[in-house]
Amino acid sequence: MEDIDIPEELERPFKLKFEKIGKAEPGKRGPESIAASAYKVPNQGPYPECKPRENKVRFTPTQVEAIRSGVNPGLTMVVGPPGTGKTDTAVQVVNLIFHNFPDQKMVLVAHSNQALNDLFEKIVALDIPERYLLRLGRGIEELDAKQDFSKWGRVNHMLQRRLDLLAKVERLAETFQLVGQDAAYTCENAQHFFLHHVTYRWEEFLKNLEVAGRDGANIHKVIVRKKEREAALKAKEDAAREEAAKDEAEAAAAAENADGTEGGSASGARPSKKRRVEEPAEEKEPEEVGKARELLAAGKRTVVALLFPYTQFFNDAPQPLFPGNSYEEDLEVAFGCYRYFENMFSEIEECRAFELLRNSRDRGNYLITTHARIIAMTCTHASLTRQNLVQLNFKYDNLIMEESAQILEVETFIPMLLQQSERGVSRLKRVMLIGDHHQLPPVVKNRAFQKYGHLDQSLYARFVRLRTPTSDLDLQGRARPEIARLYSWRYKNLGDLTNVEIEEKYVHANVGLAYNFQFINVEDFEGQGESTPQPHFYQNLGEAEYCVALFMYMRLVGFPAEKISILTTYNGQKALIRDVVRQRCSWNPLFGEPSKITTVDKFQGQQNEFIIVSLVRTAHVGHLRDVRRLIVTMSRAQLGLYVFGRFSIFENCFELTPVFSRFAKRPKELHLELDEGENSEKRTTGEPAKPTVVTDLHHMWELLQIKMKSQFQAAAALAAAG
């Protein structure tokens, strides 16, 4: 750290300056010194919403390298194991490109609506104005946002925003005493108003500051000149008014053929003019100047605060508007207020096209082709809408693709071809592919295409196989370290972030459960294991009942239903578990339903605190033999993973040995801590305290009935005491 000059009071954000300090050897980069200084973000306005939103994510060195590569032109490949922050990396790249290249557009593509919505929600939370965001496709309905980011939702937003901004312009005109001049009638009128009134007053304010001086020694000159200007303006208005009255009187006299009326009207106007000229103004001016000098001398106000022309408009901002600590600080506040006006009228100018275009279709097309700068869609929607976008002459410069390992090769190419090439050269400057080739590949149902055509190989996986340089994220912050060991063996040097080692929820054990992860062996239930009511529709009633029983127990202990998900490897089992939940507990508000009951394949890219898994098969391993599906299954949980299946079937599968050898070190029966509850003292992660061993499903239901009865009795006693 010898070559880094670090100031004593270094505050974020930072500004780095690189300087060469010597001669470079032939063929090598010369030595450099790095000077770090604090960069003060310019004041953007006095309102709380004017403060830029900061990215609160602290990035690892490999994430920083991936972000640096993504911002630079060309192809960027990011390999992101589960929980390593692939989405946060992509969002930061979007943020940097948006602010550093204001004339460029971005297209965000993902395989599923869920992944795209996760990406979009994080972008909305950053310092990116929402008017530049657009979400195409039907997945917008699943987006958990207050605003509507669909095409028509954005058009309506811009029209409403236009009305809100013009209302502010009207209020600003009233503070200038310019009522009735239609300053806010249209966006064009507002721009003329900004040029002739707002900018004029700002330039006049800067000139007055120079005349008055930093300490306000010559403020009397500014105030006197201001009074003279106001008096001259008033005289001009009175003269114009009298001239109009004179013209009216002459017209009336001409109509009545009365010569005396004209002379009387004119002579009546002269004395008032003479009185206005002779009216003394010296009495009031010294009083105002004296008051200003008193405020300056007492240090209560600065010359900036006294001369600022927009104080009345900002009365609704947090007060005091000017702190009054120093001239420089108040001047920065004044510049911030003017920047607020510049941004406001710049946004009005953007709304002007939506004012001029009267057709909803034209407004929507303008939004896509010109206004929106960040456009998100699934690869399926890109295929459906490509022809329309090309006809609209749609242009974009950057492409960021999430879940690239799940997208077919042809589906990867289509988002790159949503625009016509310019003289045979693509306009694209950056392509960023983010994914994980160790998780599930694209789904190809035709076995011939899949096996002999290798159609299930994504372009992303092909690039990795061809040893294209990649940025490998190497620190996960999702799961407990012991759960992460179930899948980290598949990745090179995958470690843990400090949050999973020191945060309270990771340090303490799961309440009511002896282990944080466990494989529970399920034998035949009522003489039956797996069943197939229809071909390839696999079900296992024993596992389904066991999974639902564990869910109900966790709800009694105090786990929120939205923190628990039930996964399975087959659609038949998914349907069966939903039936069991509907029959057992969905009708009871004490239990409710899990956050999701779905298949492992559908749940890829998502996570939850507690995951319950049913492996279904009891005769053969089935398609869990694919290690990629196993990796997805093991990597969805944050705090607790409980897998139900026939252990003897899976432990003998060679491909699954690294995972099931870890499961084998723990008991195959479910271990519960029945004495623990929501308010009991929390155990640290480690060995169980007083576990109760659950021998089979019937035993589990007996324990569940006892737990329910004791809770009902406690609730009844509490109600009677209350």
C-alpha positions, 0 to 999 in steps of 0.5 A: 500500500506504499503507492496509495495516498489515503487522506485522513478523512476519506468518505464514500464515494471515492475518486481515484487518480492514476499517475505515472511515476517513472519510466516503463520498461520495454514491453511492460506497463510503467509504475503508477501511483494512485491518489484516493480522494472523497468525491462529493455528489452534487446536490440534486435538490432539497427534497428527500427523493432527490438524494441518489439511492446507493447500492448497499451491496458490498461486492467481492473481488471476483464480482468486481472483476465481472462488473469491470468486464461487463462494462467494457465492450465485448463478450463477458461470461460470468459463471455463478454458482448458487447464492454467489450474487449473479443477479446483483452483479448484473444489476450493477453492470446495468447501473454503471452502463446507464449512468456512464453511457446515457445515449445507449439502450439495454435489453435484459433477457432471461429464460423465466419470468421469475428470474427476470422479475428478480432482476427487474425488482433490484434495478427498480431499487437502484438510482435509475429513474423508473420512467426509463424502465420497461418490462415486455411480456405477460410475466409483468403480472407476477412482478411484485411492484407498486408501479405498472412497468408494462408498455401501456402502464408506462405510457399512462405513467408518462401522461400522468407525470406530465400533468404532475410536472405541469402543475408544479410549473403552474405553482412556480409561475404563481410564485413569480406572480405570473398568473394567467399567462398559460405557462403550464398549458403545454410542454412547449409553453413550459419550456418557454417559461423556463427559458424566459423566467426561470433561467433569467432569474437564475442568471440575475441571482448569480450577477447579484451575488457577485455585486453583493460579495461573499460577506454581503458588504454591497447588498444595498446596491442589489436591493436598491437596484431591485427596488428601482427595477420593480418601480420601473416595471410598475410604472411601465405597467401603469403607463400601459394601463393608462394608455389603454384607458385613454384609447378606450376613452377616445373611442367612446368620445368618437362614438358620442362626438363629445370633444370635452370628454377626451380632454378631461380624461387625458388631464385626469391621467396626468396628475396621477403620473406626476404623483407616481414620479414624485412619490418618495421611495427612500423611506422603505429602502433603508429599512430593508437594507438595514434588516438584511445587514442585521441578519448578515451581521448576526450570522442567521442568514447568508447573502445567498439565502437573502437573494435566492429568487425561488424561496417561496416555491421550495416552502414545502421542502424540509426547512430551513432550506439554507442551513446558514453555516457557510456561504459555500454550503448555502451556494451548493443548496442554491445550485441544487435547487436550480438542478432540480428545475433543470431535471424537472423541465428536462423531464417535461421535454421527455413528456412532450412526445406523449403530448403530441402523439394522440394515438395509444399505439404510436405512444407505445411504439415511441416508448419502445423505440426511443424513450425506454432505455432498459427493456426487459423480456423473456427469450420466448417473448423476444422470439414472438416480438422480433419481427415487430421490433425490426419493423419499428427500427428498434435499436439497442447497444447492450444485451445482458442475458440471465440464466444463459445455461438454460436457454437453447442456442437458437434462443440465445441468438434471437435476442442478439438480432432484434435490430437490423445491422448497420452496413453489415455490422452489428450495433451491439457493443456488449453482450453479457452471458450469466449462468451456471453450466453445472445446473439444469440445461435447456429442456428438450422433450424430443429424445432424438434431438437431445441425444444425437443433436445435442440440442440441450447444449446451450450456447453458454455451455458451448463457450465454457466447453471451448474454454472461453475466458470466464469470471467465476464467482467464488463466494456464496452468501445464501446457505449455511456453510454445512448446507453449502457443502452439499453442492460446493464440491461441484465448483472450484474453490467455492467459499462462504461470505462472512454473513453466513458465519456471523448473522444471527439466523445462520448461527442459531439452529432451527427451532424444534429441529435437531439438524439443519439438514437431514435425509429422512428415509421413508419405507413403504407406506401401507405396503406401497412405495412409488406408484404410476397412475399414468405413464411417467406420472410418478407418485409416492403417498408416504413421502407426500404425507410425511412432507406435509406432516413436517410442514404442519409441525414447523408451522406449530413451532412458529415458522412462517408459511411463506418461508417454507417451500416443498419441492419434488422431482416429478409432476405427479408427486407435485399434484399429490402433495397439493392434494394432501395440503388441501385436505390436511391444512390449507383450510386451517388458518393455523397452518395455511399453505407453503410458499410454493409446491413445485418441481425442482426444475421449475424452482431453479433460480429461486430460494427459500429459508426452508426446503422440504424435498420429496425424491419419490422413486423407490425402484430406480434412481430416475432422472435425479441421476443427472448431477445437475438436477441434484445440484439444483435440489441441494442449493435452494435452501438457506437455513434448513433442508429436509429430504425424504426418499428411499436412501438405499436406492440413491446411496448406491448411485455413483454419480450421487456419492459426494452428496449422499456420503454427507447425508449418511453421516447423519441419522436417517430418522427425523429428529425433532426437539419437541421442547422447543418453541417460538419463544424458547432459548435458541440453540447454536448450530451443532449437536442436538439437545434432547432429540425425539426420534421419529420412527415412521409416518404414523409416529410423526402423526402421533407427535403432531397430534400431541403438539396440536393438543398442547398448543390448543390447551395453552391457548385456551388457558391463556384466553381464560386467564385474559 
